[in-house]
Amino acid sequence: MTSGRVTVYFAALLARTEDGWEASDTELDDVETLSDLADLARESSGEEDETVLVFIEQEDSWFGIVRVDGEEDPRVYVSDAAAASRSSYGELLLTDELLGRDPGDDGPDLDALDLDGTEDGEDEDDDGDEETPSADAVPQGPVGDPEILDDLGVTPKQLRALDEDALNSIAEALGASEVLETVR
């Protein structure tokens, strides 16, 4: 990083058990896909049908939640897709399905770019006043399932309104703020 600012991430697992919520911090260094992350969440759970929440946060930028209920497909919510797309951890969550893309659509064809970064036939003198978003652009703002925590007491409206300290606010609403704090 040229700015000298250190990027701070936080990742934790919250598993809902018979005795309440249990938290554990987690390393995501070996996780390469959303499927890997879901498997990690399932492994952390003591019971097959427990609900496990994976919290990922990049300080002051974005947060993501992955919910794994037993063997069901994981549900995902990301607070700011554009910010998360600039993060390796965010890219784990921003699947083609979540972004409404066709699987395997990797973005612009780099072979069609000239050495100066313009596309073949594109005018370098274009003043850039009108920027047309490409089909591959990652949207600003939230993506995913806003009802991911609705049955746990956090409505979609409340979830979308969260920004700074979002994960603590969610944990508080779940009654899990003390256990989350132990792994922070």
N, C-alpha and C positions, 0 to 999 in steps of 0.2 A: 504494500500500500504506500502510495506516495504521500498521503496526508499525515502519516505518522500516527493516526488514530487506530487503536486496536478495536477490532470488532468483537463484541462480547455476545456469546450465545449462551442460552440456557436450555437444557432439555431434561425433562423428567417424565416418569411414568406414574400415573395414579390408577390403582386398581381398586375397584369397589368389592369389598368382601363382606362376609356376614357380620364382621366386627366393625365395619366402617371402611373408610378410605385408607389405603396404604400407599405411601410414596417411595419412589426410589429414583435416584438420578441415573442417567444413562449416557453412555458414550455412543455417538453416532458415526464414529470414524469408519467402522466396518459395514455400515448400512449403505447400500447403493441404490435401492429402489423402495417404493412404497410397500411392496410385498415383503421385502426384508424387514421393514419397520413394523409391519403388522405381525410378522412372525416373532420379532423381538418382544412385542407387547404381549402376545399370547404366551410366550415362554415365561414372562415375568409373573403371569397370573397363576395362582394356585389351583384354580378351578377352571374347567373348560368353558363354562358359560358366563364367567365374570365379565363385567364391563371394564375395559382398560382404556384410559385416556393418555395419549402422548402429547405433552406440551412442548412446543419448540418456540423459542423467542429470540429475535435479534434485537438487542437493546435499542429502544426508541425508533424502531423501523417497522417491524411486523411481528405477528405471532401466528402460529398455526396449531390446530388441534386435529389429532387423528383419533377417531373412536373405533375401537375394536370390540365387538360383542360376539364372543365365542368364535365360531368359524365363519361368520358372515363377512362379506366384503367390508373393508375399512371405509369409514365415512370421514371426510376431510373438510376442514374450513380453514381458509387463509385470510387474514385481515387485509393484506395489501399484496395482490399478486405481482404487481410490477416491482415492488421492493423485494419480495421474496425471490423473484426470478434472478436477481443479481447475487444470490446466495446459494452456495452448494447445498445447504440444508433445505432451503426453500425449493430448490429444484427437485428434491425428493418428493415433495408434496404436489407440485404442479404437473400432474400427469396430463397427457393429451386429452383424456376423458374429462378431467376437471376443467380444462381450458376450452373444451368444445372443439378440439382439433381432431383431424383424422390421424389415427395411429401411424407413426413413422414419418409424419410431416415435420422435418427438422428445421424448418425456417427457410430463409432465402438461399438460393443456389449460389454458393460462393464462387463457382467457376464462371458465373455470369458477371462477376464484378471485375472492373478494370483495376489496375494497380493503384489508382488514386481513390478507390473505394466507391466510385459511381458505377451504376449498372450500365451495361452496353446500351448505347443510344441515349443515355441520360445526359442532359445538358449540365456541365459543371458550373455554368454561370447562373443556374437557377437560384433565385434569391431565397427560396425556402420558406416563403410566407405561408404557403398552403402545404400542410403536411397531411398526407392521406395515410391513415393507419393501414398497415398491411394485414392480411388475414392471419399472419403469424404473431401479431403484436399481442403482448400480454396486457390484459386490462388493468387499469388503475383501480384500486379499491378491492373490496372483498370478493372472493370466489369460493365456491363449494357449498356445503350444506349448512344453511344458517339455522336449521332446526336440530343440529347435532347435539345440543345440550338442553333442548326444550323440555324433555321429560325429567331432566335433573334439576330444573328450576331456573335455567337461564334462557329467556325467550330470544327469538331471532332479533328483535328490536334491541334488546339489551346487549346482545353479542356484537351487533354492528356498531353500537355506540361506544364500545370500549376502545381505548387507545393505550396510553401509558399505563403501566402496571396492570395490564389486562389479565394476565394469568393469576395474579393475586386476587383480583376481583372475582374471577371465575371460581377459584378455589374457595373463597369466602362464601360465595353463593351455594357451593356444593357442601359446605361444612367441612372443608378439607384444608383450610388455610394453615393450620398448625402443622399438619403432616407435610405439606408442601414446603413450608419454611424450613423444616429439618433437612431438606436436601438442597436448598438454595445456597 
